[in-house]
Amino acid sequence: MIKANAWYLYKEWIRSDDVSPIFIETEEKLRTFNTNKLTRNDNIFILFSSVDDGPVMVVSSQR
């Protein structure tokens, strides 16, 4: 379940057509969660990677 949810969020994170409604683009290549799209049931886990490895991966166990 978590793996499927993580994959869904990752695909939303890297969408090339437009920024997903789940995220807000704050700067070029920098996105954050759109809090209007989160619910009280969303549990957010943040897995940090090094700058050289690419973007920070954000995972929710409830999506």
Contacts in CASP RR format, 6 or more apart in sequence:
PFRMAT RR
TARGET T0000
AUTHOR 0000-0000-0000
METHOD contacts of the structure
MODEL  1
MIKANAWYLYKEWIRSDDVSPIFIETEEKLRTFNTNKLTRNDNIFILFSS
VDDGPVMVVSSQR
1 61 0 8 1.000
2 59 0 8 1.000
2 61 0 8 1.000
5 59 0 8 1.000
5 60 0 8 1.000
5 61 0 8 1.000
5 62 0 8 1.000
5 63 0 8 1.000
6 57 0 8 1.000
6 59 0 8 1.000
8 63 0 8 1.000
9 22 0 8 1.000
9 58 0 8 1.000
9 59 0 8 1.000
9 60 0 8 1.000
9 63 0 8 1.000
10 57 0 8 1.000
12 20 0 8 1.000
12 22 0 8 1.000
12 23 0 8 1.000
13 20 0 8 1.000
13 23 0 8 1.000
13 31 0 8 1.000
13 55 0 8 1.000
13 57 0 8 1.000
13 58 0 8 1.000
14 55 0 8 1.000
19 25 0 8 1.000
19 31 0 8 1.000
21 34 0 8 1.000
21 37 0 8 1.000
22 33 0 8 1.000
22 34 0 8 1.000
22 37 0 8 1.000
23 31 0 8 1.000
23 32 0 8 1.000
23 33 0 8 1.000
23 34 0 8 1.000
24 31 0 8 1.000
24 32 0 8 1.000
24 33 0 8 1.000
24 34 0 8 1.000
25 31 0 8 1.000
26 32 0 8 1.000
29 55 0 8 1.000
33 44 0 8 1.000
33 58 0 8 1.000
38 44 0 8 1.000
39 62 0 8 1.000
41 62 0 8 1.000
42 60 0 8 1.000
42 62 0 8 1.000
42 63 0 8 1.000
43 60 0 8 1.000
43 61 0 8 1.000
43 62 0 8 1.000
44 58 0 8 1.000
44 59 0 8 1.000
44 60 0 8 1.000
45 58 0 8 1.000
45 59 0 8 1.000
45 60 0 8 1.000
45 61 0 8 1.000
46 56 0 8 1.000
46 57 0 8 1.000
46 58 0 8 1.000
46 59 0 8 1.000
47 56 0 8 1.000
47 57 0 8 1.000
47 58 0 8 1.000
47 59 0 8 1.000
48 56 0 8 1.000
49 55 0 8 1.000
49 56 0 8 1.000
49 57 0 8 1.000
END
